Amino acid sequence: MAVPKQRTPRSSTRKRRSAWKAQRPELATVQLDGRTYRVPYQLVPAYRRGLLPPPDQP
């Protein structure tokens, strides 16, 4: 089993970890029942099929 020769400094670990930032999902417009909603792009097919209820705010 591989074992590191030296302990990784805390600053290196945190520097690497801080580079990974969560991004906001891209919003796409979708029309449901004659109303226009902005929903995450990945969920558009689910909204169109009726698997998810329409969001509260247009």
C-alpha distance matrix in Angstrom:
0.0 3.8 6.4 10.0 12.5 15.2 16.1 17.6 21.3 23.0 25.4 22.9 21.3 24.8 26.2 23.7 24.3 28.0 28.1 27.6 31.0 32.4 35.3 38.5 39.1 41.8 45.0 47.2 50.7 51.5 54.9 55.2 58.6 60.3 58.3 55.7 52.4 49.4 46.2 42.6 42.5 39.8 42.1 45.3 45.1 44.6 47.6 49.8 49.0 49.9 46.5 46.5 49.7 51.1 49.9 52.3 53.2 54.4
3.8 0.0 3.8 6.7 9.4 12.1 13.3 14.5 18.3 20.2 22.4 19.7 18.5 22.1 23.2 20.8 21.8 25.4 25.4 25.3 28.8 30.6 33.5 36.8 37.6 40.3 43.6 45.9 49.5 50.6 54.0 54.6 58.1 59.6 57.4 54.7 51.3 48.3 45.1 41.5 41.4 39.0 41.4 44.6 44.7 44.4 47.2 49.4 49.0 49.9 46.6 46.4 49.5 50.7 49.3 51.6 52.2 53.3
6.4 3.8 0.0 3.8 6.4 8.8 9.9 11.7 15.4 17.5 20.0 17.7 16.6 20.3 21.6 19.7 20.7 24.3 24.7 24.9 28.4 30.4 33.5 36.9 38.1 40.9 44.2 46.7 50.3 51.5 55.0 55.6 59.1 60.5 58.2 55.4 52.0 48.8 45.8 42.2 42.4 40.2 42.5 45.8 46.2 45.7 48.4 50.7 50.5 51.1 47.9 47.4 50.3 51.4 49.7 51.8 52.4 53.7
10.0 6.7 3.8 0.0 3.8 5.5 6.9 8.4 12.1 14.6 16.7 14.4 13.9 17.6 18.6 17.0 18.5 21.8 22.3 23.0 26.5 28.9 32.0 35.5 37.0 39.6 43.0 45.7 49.4 50.9 54.4 55.1 58.7 59.9 57.5 54.6 51.1 47.8 45.0 41.4 41.7 39.8 42.2 45.4 46.1 45.8 48.2 50.6 50.7 51.3 48.2 47.5 50.2 51.0 49.2 51.2 51.5 52.7
12.5 9.4 6.4 3.8 0.0 3.8 7.0 9.3 12.3 15.5 17.4 15.3 15.6 19.3 20.1 19.0 20.9 23.9 24.4 25.6 29.1 31.7 34.8 38.3 40.0 42.6 46.0 48.8 52.5 54.1 57.7 58.5 62.1 63.2 60.7 57.7 54.3 50.9 48.2 44.6 44.9 43.1 45.7 48.8 49.6 49.3 51.7 54.1 54.3 54.9 51.8 51.0 53.7 54.4 52.5 54.4 54.5 55.8
15.2 12.1 8.8 5.5 3.8 0.0 3.7 6.3 8.9 12.1 14.1 12.5 13.1 16.5 17.5 17.0 18.8 21.6 22.5 23.9 27.3 30.1 33.2 36.7 38.7 41.4 44.8 47.7 51.4 53.1 56.7 57.6 61.1 62.1 59.4 56.5 53.0 49.6 47.0 43.5 44.0 42.5 44.9 48.1 49.2 48.8 51.0 53.6 53.9 54.3 51.3 50.2 52.7 53.3 51.1 52.8 52.8 54.2
16.1 13.3 9.9 6.9 7.0 3.7 0.0 3.8 6.2 8.9 11.5 10.5 10.4 13.6 15.2 15.0 16.2 19.0 20.4 21.7 24.8 27.5 30.8 34.2 36.3 39.2 42.5 45.5 49.1 50.8 54.4 55.1 58.6 59.7 56.9 54.0 50.4 47.1 44.5 41.2 41.9 40.4 42.7 46.0 47.1 46.6 48.7 51.4 51.7 52.0 48.9 47.7 50.0 50.6 48.3 49.9 49.9 51.4
17.6 14.5 11.7 8.4 9.3 6.3 3.8 0.0 3.8 6.4 8.4 6.8 6.9 10.3 11.4 11.2 12.8 15.4 16.7 18.2 21.3 24.2 27.4 30.9 33.1 35.8 39.1 42.2 45.8 47.7 51.3 52.2 55.7 56.6 53.8 50.8 47.3 43.9 41.4 38.1 38.8 37.5 39.9 43.0 44.4 44.0 45.9 48.6 49.1 49.4 46.5 45.2 47.5 47.8 45.5 47.0 46.9 48.3
21.3 18.3 15.4 12.1 12.3 8.9 6.2 3.8 0.0 3.8 5.4 5.4 6.5 8.8 10.0 11.1 12.6 14.4 16.2 18.2 20.9 24.0 27.2 30.5 33.1 35.8 39.1 42.4 45.8 47.9 51.5 52.4 55.9 56.7 53.7 50.7 47.1 43.7 41.5 38.3 39.2 38.2 40.5 43.7 45.3 44.9 46.5 49.3 50.1 50.2 47.4 45.8 47.8 48.0 45.4 46.7 46.4 47.9
23.0 20.2 17.5 14.6 15.5 12.1 8.9 6.4 3.8 0.0 3.8 5.5 5.2 6.1 8.4 10.0 10.5 12.1 14.5 16.3 18.6 21.5 24.8 28.0 30.7 33.6 36.7 40.1 43.5 45.5 49.0 49.8 53.3 54.0 50.9 48.0 44.4 41.1 38.9 35.9 37.1 36.2 38.3 41.4 43.2 42.6 44.1 47.1 47.9 47.8 45.0 43.2 45.0 45.1 42.4 43.6 43.3 44.9
25.4 22.4 20.0 16.7 17.4 14.1 11.5 8.4 5.4 3.8 0.0 3.8 5.5 5.2 5.9 8.5 9.7 10.3 12.5 15.0 17.1 20.4 23.4 26.7 29.6 32.2 35.3 38.8 42.1 44.5 48.0 49.1 52.5 53.0 49.9 46.8 43.4 39.9 38.0 35.0 36.1 35.5 37.8 40.8 42.8 42.4 43.7 46.6 47.7 47.7 45.1 43.2 44.9 44.7 41.9 43.0 42.5 43.9
22.9 19.7 17.7 14.4 15.3 12.5 10.5 6.8 5.4 5.5 3.8 0.0 3.8 5.5 5.1 6.2 8.5 9.9 11.1 13.5 16.3 19.7 22.6 26.1 28.6 31.1 34.5 37.7 41.3 43.5 47.1 48.3 51.9 52.4 49.4 46.3 42.9 39.3 37.2 34.0 34.8 34.1 36.6 39.5 41.3 41.1 42.7 45.3 46.3 46.6 44.0 42.4 44.4 44.3 41.7 43.1 42.6 43.7
21.3 18.5 16.6 13.9 15.6 13.1 10.4 6.9 6.5 5.2 5.5 3.8 0.0 3.8 5.5 5.3 6.1 8.6 10.4 11.8 14.7 17.6 20.8 24.2 26.7 29.5 32.7 35.9 39.4 41.5 45.0 46.0 49.5 50.3 47.3 44.3 40.8 37.3 35.0 31.8 32.7 31.7 34.1 37.2 38.8 38.5 40.1 42.9 43.7 43.8 41.1 39.5 41.6 41.6 39.1 40.6 40.3 41.7
24.8 22.1 20.3 17.6 19.3 16.5 13.6 10.3 8.8 6.1 5.2 5.5 3.8 0.0 3.8 5.4 4.9 5.9 8.7 10.4 12.5 15.5 18.7 22.0 24.7 27.6 30.6 34.0 37.4 39.6 43.1 44.1 47.5 48.2 45.1 42.1 38.5 35.1 33.0 30.0 31.2 30.6 32.7 35.7 37.7 37.3 38.6 41.5 42.5 42.5 39.9 38.0 39.8 39.7 36.9 38.2 37.7 39.1
26.2 23.2 21.6 18.6 20.1 17.5 15.2 11.4 10.0 8.4 5.9 5.1 5.5 3.8 0.0 3.8 5.5 5.3 6.7 9.5 11.8 15.4 18.0 21.5 24.2 26.7 30.0 33.3 36.7 39.1 42.7 44.0 47.6 47.9 44.9 41.7 38.3 34.7 32.9 29.8 30.7 30.3 32.8 35.5 37.6 37.6 38.8 41.5 42.8 43.0 40.6 38.7 40.5 40.1 37.4 38.8 38.0 39.1
23.7 20.8 19.7 17.0 19.0 17.0 15.0 11.2 11.1 10.0 8.5 6.2 5.3 5.4 3.8 0.0 3.8 5.5 5.5 7.5 10.7 14.1 16.8 20.4 22.7 25.2 28.6 31.7 35.3 37.5 41.2 42.4 46.1 46.6 43.7 40.5 37.1 33.5 31.4 28.1 28.7 28.0 30.6 33.5 35.3 35.3 36.8 39.4 40.5 40.9 38.4 36.8 38.9 38.7 36.3 38.0 37.4 38.3
24.3 21.8 20.7 18.5 20.9 18.8 16.2 12.8 12.6 10.5 9.7 8.5 6.1 4.9 5.5 3.8 0.0 3.8 5.5 5.9 8.6 11.5 14.7 18.1 20.5 23.4 26.6 29.8 33.3 35.4 38.9 40.0 43.5 44.2 41.2 38.2 34.7 31.2 29.0 25.7 26.7 25.9 28.2 31.2 33.1 32.8 34.3 37.0 38.0 38.2 35.6 33.9 35.9 35.8 33.3 34.9 34.5 35.7
28.0 25.4 24.3 21.8 23.9 21.6 19.0 15.4 14.4 12.1 10.3 9.9 8.6 5.9 5.3 5.5 3.8 0.0 3.8 5.4 6.8 10.3 13.1 16.4 19.3 21.9 25.0 28.4 31.8 34.2 37.7 38.9 42.4 42.8 39.7 36.6 33.2 29.6 27.8 24.7 25.9 25.6 27.9 30.7 32.9 32.8 33.8 36.6 38.0 38.0 35.7 33.7 35.4 34.9 32.2 33.5 32.8 33.9
28.1 25.4 24.7 22.3 24.4 22.5 20.4 16.7 16.2 14.5 12.5 11.1 10.4 8.7 6.7 5.5 5.5 3.8 0.0 3.8 6.1 9.7 11.9 15.5 18.0 20.2 23.6 26.8 30.4 32.8 36.5 38.0 41.6 41.8 38.9 35.6 32.3 28.6 26.8 23.6 24.3 24.1 26.8 29.3 31.5 31.7 32.9 35.4 36.8 37.3 35.1 33.3 35.2 34.6 32.0 33.7 32.8 33.5
27.6 25.3 24.9 23.0 25.6 23.9 21.7 18.2 18.2 16.3 15.0 13.5 11.8 10.4 9.5 7.5 5.9 5.4 3.8 0.0 3.8 6.7 9.3 13.0 15.2 17.7 21.1 24.3 27.8 30.0 33.6 34.9 38.5 39.0 36.2 33.0 29.6 26.0 23.9 20.6 21.3 20.8 23.4 26.1 28.1 28.2 29.5 32.0 33.3 33.7 31.5 29.7 31.8 31.4 29.0 30.8 30.2 30.9
31.0 28.8 28.4 26.5 29.1 27.3 24.8 21.3 20.9 18.6 17.1 16.3 14.7 12.5 11.8 10.7 8.6 6.8 6.1 3.8 0.0 3.8 6.3 9.7 12.5 15.1 18.2 21.6 25.0 27.4 30.9 32.2 35.8 36.1 33.1 29.9 26.5 23.0 21.1 18.0 19.1 19.1 21.4 24.0 26.4 26.4 27.3 30.0 31.5 31.7 29.6 27.6 29.3 28.6 26.0 27.6 26.8 27.6
32.4 30.6 30.4 28.9 31.7 30.1 27.5 24.2 24.0 21.5 20.4 19.7 17.6 15.5 15.4 14.1 11.5 10.3 9.7 6.7 3.8 0.0 3.8 6.7 9.2 12.3 15.2 18.6 22.0 24.1 27.6 28.7 32.2 32.7 29.8 26.7 23.2 19.7 17.6 14.5 16.0 15.8 17.8 20.6 23.0 22.8 23.6 26.4 28.0 28.0 26.0 23.8 25.5 24.9 22.3 24.1 23.4 24.3
35.3 33.5 33.5 32.0 34.8 33.2 30.8 27.4 27.2 24.8 23.4 22.6 20.8 18.7 18.0 16.8 14.7 13.1 11.9 9.3 6.3 3.8 0.0 3.8 6.3 8.9 11.9 15.3 18.7 21.1 24.7 26.2 29.8 30.0 27.0 23.7 20.4 16.8 15.0 12.0 13.2 13.8 16.0 18.2 20.9 21.2 21.7 24.2 26.2 26.4 24.8 22.6 24.2 23.1 20.6 22.5 21.4 21.8
38.5 36.8 36.9 35.5 38.3 36.7 34.2 30.9 30.5 28.0 26.7 26.1 24.2 22.0 21.5 20.4 18.1 16.4 15.5 13.0 9.7 6.7 3.8 0.0 3.8 6.5 8.8 12.5 15.6 18.0 21.4 22.9 26.4 26.5 23.5 20.2 16.9 13.3 11.7 9.1 11.0 12.2 13.8 15.8 18.9 19.0 19.0 21.6 23.8 23.8 22.5 20.0 21.2 19.8 17.2 19.0 17.7 18.1
39.1 37.6 38.1 37.0 40.0 38.7 36.3 33.1 33.1 30.7 29.6 28.6 26.7 24.7 24.2 22.7 20.5 19.3 18.0 15.2 12.5 9.2 6.3 3.8 0.0 3.8 6.2 9.5 12.8 14.9 18.5 20.0 23.6 23.9 21.1 17.9 14.6 11.0 8.9 5.7 7.2 8.5 10.2 12.1 15.1 15.5 15.7 18.1 20.3 20.5 19.4 17.2 18.7 17.4 15.3 17.7 16.7 16.6
41.8 40.3 40.9 39.6 42.6 41.4 39.2 35.8 35.8 33.6 32.2 31.1 29.5 27.6 26.7 25.2 23.4 21.9 20.2 17.7 15.1 12.3 8.9 6.5 3.8 0.0 3.8 6.6 10.2 12.8 16.5 18.6 22.2 22.0 19.4 15.9 13.1 9.4 8.2 5.7 5.8 8.5 10.4 11.1 14.4 15.6 15.3 17.1 19.7 20.4 19.8 17.9 19.2 17.3 15.6 18.1 16.6 15.7
45.0 43.6 44.2 43.0 46.0 44.8 42.5 39.1 39.1 36.7 35.3 34.5 32.7 30.6 30.0 28.6 26.6 25.0 23.6 21.1 18.2 15.2 11.9 8.8 6.2 3.8 0.0 3.8 6.8 9.5 13.0 15.1 18.7 18.4 15.7 12.2 9.4 5.7 5.1 4.4 5.4 8.8 9.5 9.3 13.0 14.1 13.0 14.7 17.7 18.1 18.1 15.8 16.6 14.3 12.6 15.1 13.4 12.1
47.2 45.9 46.7 45.7 48.8 47.7 45.5 42.2 42.4 40.1 38.8 37.7 35.9 34.0 33.3 31.7 29.8 28.4 26.8 24.3 21.6 18.6 15.3 12.5 9.5 6.6 3.8 0.0 3.8 6.5 10.1 12.7 16.3 15.8 13.6 10.1 8.1 5.3 5.5 6.0 5.2 8.9 9.2 7.5 11.1 12.8 11.4 12.3 15.6 16.4 17.0 15.3 16.0 13.6 12.9 15.6 14.0 11.9
50.7 49.5 50.3 49.4 52.5 51.4 49.1 45.8 45.8 43.5 42.1 41.3 39.4 37.4 36.7 35.3 33.3 31.8 30.4 27.8 25.0 22.0 18.7 15.6 12.8 10.2 6.8 3.8 0.0 3.8 6.9 9.9 13.2 12.2 10.1 6.5 5.5 4.5 6.4 8.7 8.4 11.7 10.9 8.4 11.7 13.3 11.0 11.3 15.0 15.5 16.9 15.1 15.1 12.1 11.9 14.3 12.5 9.6
51.5 50.6 51.5 50.9 54.1 53.1 50.8 47.7 47.9 45.5 44.5 43.5 41.5 39.6 39.1 37.5 35.4 34.2 32.8 30.0 27.4 24.1 21.1 18.0 14.9 12.8 9.5 6.5 3.8 0.0 3.8 6.5 10.0 9.7 8.3 5.7 5.4 6.3 7.2 9.8 9.4 11.7 10.0 6.9 9.5 10.9 8.2 7.9 11.7 12.1 14.0 12.7 12.6 9.9 10.8 13.6 12.7 9.9
54.9 54.0 55.0 54.4 57.7 56.7 54.4 51.3 51.5 49.0 48.0 47.1 45.0 43.1 42.7 41.2 38.9 37.7 36.5 33.6 30.9 27.6 24.7 21.4 18.5 16.5 13.0 10.1 6.9 3.8 0.0 3.8 6.6 6.0 5.4 4.4 6.2 8.8 10.2 13.2 13.1 15.1 13.0 9.8 11.6 12.6 9.3 8.3 11.8 11.9 14.6 13.4 12.5 9.7 11.4 13.6 12.9 9.9
55.2 54.6 55.6 55.1 58.5 57.6 55.1 52.2 52.4 49.8 49.1 48.3 46.0 44.1 44.0 42.4 40.0 38.9 38.0 34.9 32.2 28.7 26.2 22.9 20.0 18.6 15.1 12.7 9.9 6.5 3.8 0.0 3.8 5.4 5.4 6.4 7.5 10.6 11.2 14.4 14.7 16.1 13.2 10.5 11.6 11.6 8.0 7.2 10.1 9.2 12.3 11.1 9.7 7.3 10.0 12.1 12.4 10.2
58.6 58.1 59.1 58.7 62.1 61.1 58.6 55.7 55.9 53.3 52.5 51.9 49.5 47.5 47.6 46.1 43.5 42.4 41.6 38.5 35.8 32.2 29.8 26.4 23.6 22.2 18.7 16.3 13.2 10.0 6.6 3.8 0.0 3.8 5.6 8.4 10.3 13.8 14.8 18.1 18.5 19.8 16.8 14.2 14.9 14.6 11.1 10.1 12.2 10.8 14.3 13.4 11.3 9.2 12.1 13.4 13.9 11.9
60.3 59.6 60.5 59.9 63.2 62.1 59.7 56.6 56.7 54.0 53.0 52.4 50.3 48.2 47.9 46.6 44.2 42.8 41.8 39.0 36.1 32.7 30.0 26.5 23.9 22.0 18.4 15.8 12.2 9.7 6.0 5.4 3.8 0.0 3.8 6.8 9.8 13.4 15.2 18.6 19.0 20.9 18.3 15.4 16.6 16.9 13.4 12.2 14.9 14.1 17.4 16.3 14.3 11.5 13.6 14.5 14.1 11.3
58.3 57.4 58.2 57.5 60.7 59.4 56.9 53.8 53.7 50.9 49.9 49.4 47.3 45.1 44.9 43.7 41.2 39.7 38.9 36.2 33.1 29.8 27.0 23.5 21.1 19.4 15.7 13.6 10.1 8.3 5.4 5.4 5.6 3.8 0.0 3.8 6.6 10.3 12.5 16.1 17.0 19.2 16.6 14.2 16.2 16.3 12.5 12.4 15.4 14.2 17.0 15.1 12.9 9.5 10.7 11.4 10.4 7.5
55.7 54.7 55.4 54.6 57.7 56.5 54.0 50.8 50.7 48.0 46.8 46.3 44.3 42.1 41.7 40.5 38.2 36.6 35.6 33.0 29.9 26.7 23.7 20.2 17.9 15.9 12.2 10.1 6.5 5.7 4.4 6.4 8.4 6.8 3.8 0.0 3.8 7.0 9.7 13.2 14.0 16.6 14.6 12.1 14.7 15.3 11.8 11.9 15.5 14.8 17.1 15.0 13.5 9.8 10.2 11.4 9.7 6.2
52.4 51.3 52.0 51.1 54.3 53.0 50.4 47.3 47.1 44.4 43.4 42.9 40.8 38.5 38.3 37.1 34.7 33.2 32.3 29.6 26.5 23.2 20.4 16.9 14.6 13.1 9.4 8.1 5.5 5.4 6.2 7.5 10.3 9.8 6.6 3.8 0.0 3.8 6.2 10.0 11.4 13.9 11.8 10.1 13.2 13.3 10.0 11.3 14.7 13.8 15.3 12.7 11.5 7.9 7.3 9.1 7.4 4.6
49.4 48.3 48.8 47.8 50.9 49.6 47.1 43.9 43.7 41.1 39.9 39.3 37.3 35.1 34.7 33.5 31.2 29.6 28.6 26.0 23.0 19.7 16.8 13.3 11.0 9.4 5.7 5.3 4.5 6.3 8.8 10.6 13.8 13.4 10.3 7.0 3.8 0.0 3.8 7.0 8.7 11.7 10.4 9.2 13.0 13.4 10.9 12.5 15.9 15.4 16.3 13.6 13.2 10.0 8.6 10.6 8.7 6.7
46.2 45.1 45.8 45.0 48.2 47.0 44.5 41.4 41.5 38.9 38.0 37.2 35.0 33.0 32.9 31.4 29.0 27.8 26.8 23.9 21.1 17.6 15.0 11.7 8.9 8.2 5.1 5.5 6.4 7.2 10.2 11.2 14.8 15.2 12.5 9.7 6.2 3.8 0.0 3.8 6.3 8.5 6.9 6.8 10.5 10.5 8.7 11.1 13.9 13.6 13.6 11.0 11.5 9.2 7.9 10.8 10.1 9.2
42.6 41.5 42.2 41.4 44.6 43.5 41.2 38.1 38.3 35.9 35.0 34.0 31.8 30.0 29.8 28.1 25.7 24.7 23.6 20.6 18.0 14.5 12.0 9.1 5.7 5.7 4.4 6.0 8.7 9.8 13.2 14.4 18.1 18.6 16.1 13.2 10.0 7.0 3.8 0.0 3.8 5.6 5.6 6.8 10.2 10.5 10.1 12.5 14.9 15.1 14.4 12.2 13.6 12.2 10.9 13.9 13.4 12.9
42.5 41.4 42.4 41.7 44.9 44.0 41.9 38.8 39.2 37.1 36.1 34.8 32.7 31.2 30.7 28.7 26.7 25.9 24.3 21.3 19.1 16.0 13.2 11.0 7.2 5.8 5.4 5.2 8.4 9.4 13.1 14.7 18.5 19.0 17.0 14.0 11.4 8.7 6.3 3.8 0.0 3.8 5.5 5.6 8.6 10.2 10.3 11.7 14.2 15.3 14.9 13.6 15.5 14.2 13.7 17.0 16.3 15.1
39.8 39.0 40.2 39.8 43.1 42.5 40.4 37.5 38.2 36.2 35.5 34.1 31.7 30.6 30.3 28.0 25.9 25.6 24.1 20.8 19.1 15.8 13.8 12.2 8.5 8.5 8.8 8.9 11.7 11.7 15.1 16.1 19.8 20.9 19.2 16.6 13.9 11.7 8.5 5.6 3.8 0.0 3.8 5.8 7.4 8.4 9.9 11.6 13.1 14.3 13.1 12.4 15.1 14.7 14.6 18.1 18.2 17.6
42.1 41.4 42.5 42.2 45.7 44.9 42.7 39.9 40.5 38.3 37.8 36.6 34.1 32.7 32.8 30.6 28.2 27.9 26.8 23.4 21.4 17.8 16.0 13.8 10.2 10.4 9.5 9.2 10.9 10.0 13.0 13.2 16.8 18.3 16.6 14.6 11.8 10.4 6.9 5.6 5.5 3.8 0.0 3.8 5.6 5.3 6.4 8.8 10.2 10.8 9.7 8.6 11.3 11.1 11.4 15.1 15.8 15.3
45.3 44.6 45.8 45.4 48.8 48.1 46.0 43.0 43.7 41.4 40.8 39.5 37.2 35.7 35.5 33.5 31.2 30.7 29.3 26.1 24.0 20.6 18.2 15.8 12.1 11.1 9.3 7.5 8.4 6.9 9.8 10.5 14.2 15.4 14.2 12.1 10.1 9.2 6.8 6.8 5.6 5.8 3.8 0.0 3.8 5.5 5.2 6.2 8.7 10.0 10.2 9.5 11.5 10.7 11.6 15.3 15.6 14.2
45.1 44.7 46.2 46.1 49.6 49.2 47.1 44.4 45.3 43.2 42.8 41.3 38.8 37.7 37.6 35.3 33.1 32.9 31.5 28.1 26.4 23.0 20.9 18.9 15.1 14.4 13.0 11.1 11.7 9.5 11.6 11.6 14.9 16.6 16.2 14.7 13.2 13.0 10.5 10.2 8.6 7.4 5.6 3.8 0.0 3.8 5.5 5.1 6.2 8.6 8.7 9.5 12.2 12.3 14.1 17.8 18.6 17.4
44.6 44.4 45.7 45.8 49.3 48.8 46.6 44.0 44.9 42.6 42.4 41.1 38.5 37.3 37.6 35.3 32.8 32.8 31.7 28.2 26.4 22.8 21.2 19.0 15.5 15.6 14.1 12.8 13.3 10.9 12.6 11.6 14.6 16.9 16.3 15.3 13.3 13.4 10.5 10.5 10.2 8.4 5.3 5.5 3.8 0.0 3.8 5.5 5.2 6.2 5.2 6.0 9.2 10.3 12.2 15.9 17.4 16.9
47.6 47.2 48.4 48.2 51.7 51.0 48.7 45.9 46.5 44.1 43.7 42.7 40.1 38.6 38.8 36.8 34.3 33.8 32.9 29.5 27.3 23.6 21.7 19.0 15.7 15.3 13.0 11.4 11.0 8.2 9.3 8.0 11.1 13.4 12.5 11.8 10.0 10.9 8.7 10.1 10.3 9.9 6.4 5.2 5.5 3.8 0.0 3.8 5.5 5.1 5.9 5.2 6.9 7.0 9.3 12.9 14.2 13.4
49.8 49.4 50.7 50.6 54.1 53.6 51.4 48.6 49.3 47.1 46.6 45.3 42.9 41.5 41.5 39.4 37.0 36.6 35.4 32.0 30.0 26.4 24.2 21.6 18.1 17.1 14.7 12.3 11.3 7.9 8.3 7.2 10.1 12.2 12.4 11.9 11.3 12.5 11.1 12.5 11.7 11.6 8.8 6.2 5.1 5.5 3.8 0.0 3.8 5.4 7.7 8.4 9.7 9.5 12.3 15.7 16.7 15.2
49.0 49.0 50.5 50.7 54.3 53.9 51.7 49.1 50.1 47.9 47.7 46.3 43.7 42.5 42.8 40.5 38.0 38.0 36.8 33.3 31.5 28.0 26.2 23.8 20.3 19.7 17.7 15.6 15.0 11.7 11.8 10.1 12.2 14.9 15.4 15.5 14.7 15.9 13.9 14.9 14.2 13.1 10.2 8.7 6.2 5.2 5.5 3.8 0.0 3.8 5.6 8.0 10.0 11.1 14.2 17.6 19.2 18.2
49.9 49.9 51.1 51.3 54.9 54.3 52.0 49.4 50.2 47.8 47.7 46.6 43.8 42.5 43.0 40.9 38.2 38.0 37.3 33.7 31.7 28.0 26.4 23.8 20.5 20.4 18.1 16.4 15.5 12.1 11.9 9.2 10.8 14.1 14.2 14.8 13.8 15.4 13.6 15.1 15.3 14.3 10.8 10.0 8.6 6.2 5.1 5.4 3.8 0.0 3.8 5.4 6.7 8.4 11.8 14.9 17.0 16.5
46.5 46.6 47.9 48.2 51.8 51.3 48.9 46.5 47.4 45.0 45.1 44.0 41.1 39.9 40.6 38.4 35.6 35.7 35.1 31.5 29.6 26.0 24.8 22.5 19.4 19.8 18.1 17.0 16.9 14.0 14.6 12.3 14.3 17.4 17.0 17.1 15.3 16.3 13.6 14.4 14.9 13.1 9.7 10.2 8.7 5.2 5.9 7.7 5.6 3.8 0.0 3.8 6.8 9.5 12.1 15.3 17.8 17.9
46.5 46.4 47.4 47.5 51.0 50.2 47.7 45.2 45.8 43.2 43.2 42.4 39.5 38.0 38.7 36.8 33.9 33.7 33.3 29.7 27.6 23.8 22.6 20.0 17.2 17.9 15.8 15.3 15.1 12.7 13.4 11.1 13.4 16.3 15.1 15.0 12.7 13.6 11.0 12.2 13.6 12.4 8.6 9.5 9.5 6.0 5.2 8.4 8.0 5.4 3.8 0.0 3.8 6.5 8.5 11.7 14.2 14.8
49.7 49.5 50.3 50.2 53.7 52.7 50.0 47.5 47.8 45.0 44.9 44.4 41.6 39.8 40.5 38.9 35.9 35.4 35.2 31.8 29.3 25.5 24.2 21.2 18.7 19.2 16.6 16.0 15.1 12.6 12.5 9.7 11.3 14.3 12.9 13.5 11.5 13.2 11.5 13.6 15.5 15.1 11.3 11.5 12.2 9.2 6.9 9.7 10.0 6.7 6.8 3.8 0.0 3.8 6.4 8.9 11.8 12.6
51.1 50.7 51.4 51.0 54.4 53.3 50.6 47.8 48.0 45.1 44.7 44.3 41.6 39.7 40.1 38.7 35.8 34.9 34.6 31.4 28.6 24.9 23.1 19.8 17.4 17.3 14.3 13.6 12.1 9.9 9.7 7.3 9.2 11.5 9.5 9.8 7.9 10.0 9.2 12.2 14.2 14.7 11.1 10.7 12.3 10.3 7.0 9.5 11.1 8.4 9.5 6.5 3.8 0.0 3.8 6.5 8.6 8.9
49.9 49.3 49.7 49.2 52.5 51.1 48.3 45.5 45.4 42.4 41.9 41.7 39.1 36.9 37.4 36.3 33.3 32.2 32.0 29.0 26.0 22.3 20.6 17.2 15.3 15.6 12.6 12.9 11.9 10.8 11.4 10.0 12.1 13.6 10.7 10.2 7.3 8.6 7.9 10.9 13.7 14.6 11.4 11.6 14.1 12.2 9.3 12.3 14.2 11.8 12.1 8.5 6.4 3.8 0.0 3.8 5.7 7.1
52.3 51.6 51.8 51.2 54.4 52.8 49.9 47.0 46.7 43.6 43.0 43.1 40.6 38.2 38.8 38.0 34.9 33.5 33.7 30.8 27.6 24.1 22.5 19.0 17.7 18.1 15.1 15.6 14.3 13.6 13.6 12.1 13.4 14.5 11.4 11.4 9.1 10.6 10.8 13.9 17.0 18.1 15.1 15.3 17.8 15.9 12.9 15.7 17.6 14.9 15.3 11.7 8.9 6.5 3.8 0.0 3.8 6.7
53.2 52.2 52.4 51.5 54.5 52.8 49.9 46.9 46.4 43.3 42.5 42.6 40.3 37.7 38.0 37.4 34.5 32.8 32.8 30.2 26.8 23.4 21.4 17.7 16.7 16.6 13.4 14.0 12.5 12.7 12.9 12.4 13.9 14.1 10.4 9.7 7.4 8.7 10.1 13.4 16.3 18.2 15.8 15.6 18.6 17.4 14.2 16.7 19.2 17.0 17.8 14.2 11.8 8.6 5.7 3.8 0.0 3.8
54.4 53.3 53.7 52.7 55.8 54.2 51.4 48.3 47.9 44.9 43.9 43.7 41.7 39.1 39.1 38.3 35.7 33.9 33.5 30.9 27.6 24.3 21.8 18.1 16.6 15.7 12.1 11.9 9.6 9.9 9.9 10.2 11.9 11.3 7.5 6.2 4.6 6.7 9.2 12.9 15.1 17.6 15.3 14.2 17.4 16.9 13.4 15.2 18.2 16.5 17.9 14.8 12.6 8.9 7.1 6.7 3.8 0.0
